[in-house]
Amino acid sequence: MGVVEEKSIDNAWDELLNRLQALVGKRPADLNAVLFLIGVQELGSGPKRFSKEAKQDLMHIAVCRVLSLSGYYNLEGYDKDGWPVWSLAKAIPHNDLLAQEIFLKQHVIQYFESLLV
């Protein structure tokens, strides 16, 4: 990945955080906070208090949902509690932590762009 591409991702990410701040009233602190918001949105139960385990599950839902945009996960259905169940469709590329974070950010940005279409 080139420096220019990484900078454009950083700019798009910052713009996304600004839009989320305007929407929810608070700027998300990091990628995990944005993934949590996506998980809550995808669960569809609205804002409420979640246990630590449920928060981790929500972040997993978010990762599956955003990576489904590139065919990495498929939605299989919903469990008895109404939580989405995802299956891995193809292997996720193995990268270092920075590259993984950039990969996820690209997909999160794409997710929000797809909502605006």
C-alpha atoms as an extended CHARMM CRD file, in Angstrom:
* protein
*
       117  EXT
         1         1  MET       CA              0.0000000000        0.0000000000        0.0000000000  PROA      1               0.0000000000
         2         2  GLY       CA              1.3820000000        3.3610000000       -0.9660000000  PROA      2               0.0000000000
         3         3  VAL       CA              1.6450000000        6.4230000000        1.2270000000  PROA      3               0.0000000000
         4         4  VAL       CA             -0.9010000000        8.3050000000       -0.9090000000  PROA      4               0.0000000000
         5         5  GLU       CA             -3.4810000000        5.5150000000       -0.5810000000  PROA      5               0.0000000000
         6         6  GLU       CA             -2.9010000000        5.2990000000        3.1800000000  PROA      6               0.0000000000
         7         7  LYS       CA             -3.3420000000        9.0940000000        3.4660000000  PROA      7               0.0000000000
         8         8  SER       CA             -6.6020000000        9.0030000000        1.5300000000  PROA      8               0.0000000000
         9         9  ILE       CA             -7.8730000000        6.2700000000        3.8750000000  PROA      9               0.0000000000
        10        10  ASP       CA             -6.8390000000        8.4070000000        6.8500000000  PROA      10              0.0000000000
        11        11  ASN       CA             -8.7200000000       11.3840000000        5.3700000000  PROA      11              0.0000000000
        12        12  ALA       CA            -11.8210000000        9.3090000000        4.6360000000  PROA      12              0.0000000000
        13        13  TRP       CA            -11.6580000000        7.8040000000        8.1380000000  PROA      13              0.0000000000
        14        14  ASP       CA            -11.4210000000       11.2320000000        9.7650000000  PROA      14              0.0000000000
        15        15  GLU       CA            -14.3580000000       12.4300000000        7.6630000000  PROA      15              0.0000000000
        16        16  LEU       CA            -16.3750000000        9.3850000000        8.7300000000  PROA      16              0.0000000000
        17        17  LEU       CA            -15.6170000000       10.0290000000       12.4100000000  PROA      17              0.0000000000
        18        18  ASN       CA            -16.7640000000       13.6360000000       11.9750000000  PROA      18              0.0000000000
        19        19  ARG       CA            -20.0350000000       12.4730000000       10.3880000000  PROA      19              0.0000000000
        20        20  LEU       CA            -20.5950000000        9.9550000000       13.1870000000  PROA      20              0.0000000000
        21        21  GLN       CA            -19.9310000000       12.6590000000       15.7640000000  PROA      21              0.0000000000
        22        22  ALA       CA            -22.6030000000       14.8390000000       14.1550000000  PROA      22              0.0000000000
        23        23  LEU       CA            -24.9810000000       11.8700000000       14.1110000000  PROA      23              0.0000000000
        24        24  VAL       CA            -24.4930000000       10.4510000000       17.6110000000  PROA      24              0.0000000000
        25        25  GLY       CA            -23.1920000000       13.5190000000       19.4180000000  PROA      25              0.0000000000
        26        26  LYS       CA            -19.8320000000       12.0250000000       20.3380000000  PROA      26              0.0000000000
        27        27  ARG       CA            -16.7750000000       11.2840000000       18.2320000000  PROA      27              0.0000000000
        28        28  PRO       CA            -15.9590000000        7.5490000000       18.2920000000  PROA      28              0.0000000000
        29        29  ALA       CA            -12.6010000000        7.0180000000       19.9830000000  PROA      29              0.0000000000
        30        30  ASP       CA            -11.3030000000        4.3200000000       17.6530000000  PROA      30              0.0000000000
        31        31  LEU       CA            -12.0760000000        1.5350000000       15.2130000000  PROA      31              0.0000000000
        32        32  ASN       CA            -13.5310000000       -0.6330000000       17.9890000000  PROA      32              0.0000000000
        33        33  ALA       CA            -16.0440000000        2.0730000000       18.9030000000  PROA      33              0.0000000000
        34        34  VAL       CA            -17.1550000000        2.3560000000       15.2690000000  PROA      34              0.0000000000
        35        35  LEU       CA            -17.4490000000       -1.4360000000       15.0110000000  PROA      35              0.0000000000
        36        36  PHE       CA            -19.6020000000       -1.4130000000       18.1510000000  PROA      36              0.0000000000
        37        37  LEU       CA            -21.9210000000        1.1890000000       16.5660000000  PROA      37              0.0000000000
        38        38  ILE       CA            -22.1990000000       -0.9140000000       13.4050000000  PROA      38              0.0000000000
        39        39  GLY       CA            -22.9570000000       -4.0040000000       15.4840000000  PROA      39              0.0000000000
        40        40  VAL       CA            -25.7600000000       -2.2130000000       17.3260000000  PROA      40              0.0000000000
        41        41  GLN       CA            -27.1350000000       -0.9750000000       13.9930000000  PROA      41              0.0000000000
        42        42  GLU       CA            -27.0090000000       -4.4550000000       12.4570000000  PROA      42              0.0000000000
        43        43  LEU       CA            -28.6150000000       -6.0850000000       15.5040000000  PROA      43              0.0000000000
        44        44  GLY       CA            -31.4610000000       -3.6060000000       15.1620000000  PROA      44              0.0000000000
        45        45  SER       CA            -32.4790000000       -3.5980000000       18.8050000000  PROA      45              0.0000000000
        46        46  GLY       CA            -31.6730000000        0.0820000000       19.3340000000  PROA      46              0.0000000000
        47        47  PRO       CA            -29.4860000000        1.6060000000       22.0130000000  PROA      47              0.0000000000
        48        48  LYS       CA            -29.3780000000       -0.1970000000       25.3520000000  PROA      48              0.0000000000
        49        49  ARG       CA            -26.8610000000       -1.4820000000       27.8620000000  PROA      49              0.0000000000
        50        50  PHE       CA            -24.8480000000       -4.4920000000       26.7440000000  PROA      50              0.0000000000
        51        51  SER       CA            -22.6550000000       -6.8190000000       28.7730000000  PROA      51              0.0000000000
        52        52  LYS       CA            -18.9540000000       -6.9900000000       27.9720000000  PROA      52              0.0000000000
        53        53  GLU       CA            -19.5540000000      -10.3050000000       26.1720000000  PROA      53              0.0000000000
        54        54  ALA       CA            -22.4530000000       -8.8560000000       24.1750000000  PROA      54              0.0000000000
        55        55  LYS       CA            -20.2610000000       -5.8800000000       23.1750000000  PROA      55              0.0000000000
        56        56  GLN       CA            -17.6490000000       -8.3110000000       21.8390000000  PROA      56              0.0000000000
        57        57  ASP       CA            -20.3800000000      -10.1850000000       19.9710000000  PROA      57              0.0000000000
        58        58  LEU       CA            -21.6340000000       -6.8960000000       18.4850000000  PROA      58              0.0000000000
        59        59  MET       CA            -18.1330000000       -6.0760000000       17.2630000000  PROA      59              0.0000000000
        60        60  HSD       CA            -17.9190000000       -9.5600000000       15.7040000000  PROA      60              0.0000000000
        61        61  ILE       CA            -21.2500000000       -8.9490000000       13.9360000000  PROA      61              0.0000000000
        62        62  ALA       CA            -19.8490000000       -5.6640000000       12.6250000000  PROA      62              0.0000000000
        63        63  VAL       CA            -16.6430000000       -7.2420000000       11.3290000000  PROA      63              0.0000000000
        64        64  CYS       CA            -18.6340000000       -9.9660000000        9.5720000000  PROA      64              0.0000000000
        65        65  ARG       CA            -21.0510000000       -7.4180000000        8.1120000000  PROA      65              0.0000000000
        66        66  VAL       CA            -18.4100000000       -5.0380000000        6.7530000000  PROA      66              0.0000000000
        67        67  LEU       CA            -16.2670000000       -7.8770000000        5.3780000000  PROA      67              0.0000000000
        68        68  SER       CA            -19.3470000000       -9.3800000000        3.7320000000  PROA      68              0.0000000000
        69        69  LEU       CA            -19.1470000000       -6.4440000000        1.3080000000  PROA      69              0.0000000000
        70        70  SER       CA            -16.0860000000       -8.1550000000       -0.2120000000  PROA      70              0.0000000000
        71        71  GLY       CA            -17.4790000000      -11.6740000000        0.0570000000  PROA      71              0.0000000000
        72        72  TYR       CA            -15.5400000000      -12.7990000000        3.1250000000  PROA      72              0.0000000000
        73        73  TYR       CA            -18.6820000000      -13.6430000000        5.1250000000  PROA      73              0.0000000000
        74        74  ASN       CA            -22.2130000000      -14.7570000000        4.2690000000  PROA      74              0.0000000000
        75        75  LEU       CA            -25.2640000000      -14.1390000000        6.4130000000  PROA      75              0.0000000000
        76        76  GLU       CA            -26.6960000000      -17.5490000000        7.2920000000  PROA      76              0.0000000000
        77        77  GLY       CA            -29.7280000000      -16.2900000000        9.2060000000  PROA      77              0.0000000000
        78        78  TYR       CA            -30.5900000000      -15.3770000000       12.7680000000  PROA      78              0.0000000000
        79        79  ASP       CA            -30.3760000000      -17.2900000000       16.0340000000  PROA      79              0.0000000000
        80        80  LYS       CA            -33.2730000000      -17.7330000000       18.4760000000  PROA      80              0.0000000000
        81        81  ASP       CA            -32.4600000000      -14.3620000000       20.0960000000  PROA      81              0.0000000000
        82        82  GLY       CA            -32.5140000000      -12.5050000000       16.7680000000  PROA      82              0.0000000000
        83        83  TRP       CA            -28.7280000000      -12.1480000000       16.4530000000  PROA      83              0.0000000000
        84        84  PRO       CA            -27.2820000000      -12.5250000000       12.9470000000  PROA      84              0.0000000000
        85        85  VAL       CA            -25.2720000000      -15.6770000000       12.2520000000  PROA      85              0.0000000000
        86        86  TRP       CA            -22.4160000000      -15.3640000000        9.7520000000  PROA      86              0.0000000000
        87        87  SER       CA            -20.2500000000      -17.9800000000        8.0740000000  PROA      87              0.0000000000
        88        88  LEU       CA            -16.7820000000      -17.4780000000        6.6600000000  PROA      88              0.0000000000
        89        89  ALA       CA            -16.9640000000      -17.6430000000        2.8540000000  PROA      89              0.0000000000
        90        90  LYS       CA            -13.2860000000      -17.1790000000        2.0110000000  PROA      90              0.0000000000
        91        91  ALA       CA            -10.0580000000      -16.7710000000        3.9130000000  PROA      91              0.0000000000
        92        92  ILE       CA             -9.2820000000      -13.3200000000        5.2560000000  PROA      92              0.0000000000
        93        93  PRO       CA             -5.7960000000      -12.1110000000        4.2800000000  PROA      93              0.0000000000
        94        94  HSD       CA             -3.2160000000      -12.4350000000        7.0550000000  PROA      94              0.0000000000
        95        95  ASN       CA             -1.3640000000       -9.1790000000        7.6040000000  PROA      95              0.0000000000
        96        96  ASP       CA              0.3860000000       -7.3170000000       10.3740000000  PROA      96              0.0000000000
        97        97  LEU       CA             -1.7660000000       -5.3330000000       12.8040000000  PROA      97              0.0000000000
        98        98  LEU       CA             -1.4800000000       -2.0260000000       10.9460000000  PROA      98              0.0000000000
        99        99  ALA       CA             -2.4470000000       -3.6140000000        7.6310000000  PROA      99              0.0000000000
       100       100  GLN       CA             -5.3800000000       -5.4010000000        9.3310000000  PROA      100             0.0000000000
       101       101  GLU       CA             -6.5960000000       -2.1100000000       10.7840000000  PROA      101             0.0000000000
       102       102  ILE       CA             -6.3730000000       -0.3840000000        7.3920000000  PROA      102             0.0000000000
       103       103  PHE       CA             -8.1810000000       -3.3450000000        5.7620000000  PROA      103             0.0000000000
       104       104  LEU       CA            -11.0170000000       -3.0640000000        8.2890000000  PROA      104             0.0000000000
       105       105  LYS       CA            -11.1790000000        0.7300000000        8.0050000000  PROA      105             0.0000000000
       106       106  GLN       CA            -11.5210000000        0.4440000000        4.2200000000  PROA      106             0.0000000000
       107       107  HSD       CA            -14.4550000000       -1.9060000000        4.6750000000  PROA      107             0.0000000000
       108       108  VAL       CA            -16.0650000000        0.2630000000        7.3820000000  PROA      108             0.0000000000
       109       109  ILE       CA            -15.8400000000        3.2940000000        5.0910000000  PROA      109             0.0000000000
       110       110  GLN       CA            -17.3610000000        1.2240000000        2.2640000000  PROA      110             0.0000000000
       111       111  TYR       CA            -20.1500000000        0.0740000000        4.6310000000  PROA      111             0.0000000000
       112       112  PHE       CA            -21.1510000000        3.6320000000        5.4730000000  PROA      112             0.0000000000
       113       113  GLU       CA            -20.8940000000        4.7060000000        1.8370000000  PROA      113             0.0000000000
       114       114  SER       CA            -23.2550000000        1.8510000000        0.8930000000  PROA      114             0.0000000000
       115       115  LEU       CA            -25.7960000000        3.1550000000        3.4130000000  PROA      115             0.0000000000
       116       116  LEU       CA            -25.7920000000        6.5650000000        1.7650000000  PROA      116             0.0000000000
       117       117  VAL       CA            -26.5640000000        5.2350000000       -1.7150000000  PROA      117             0.0000000000
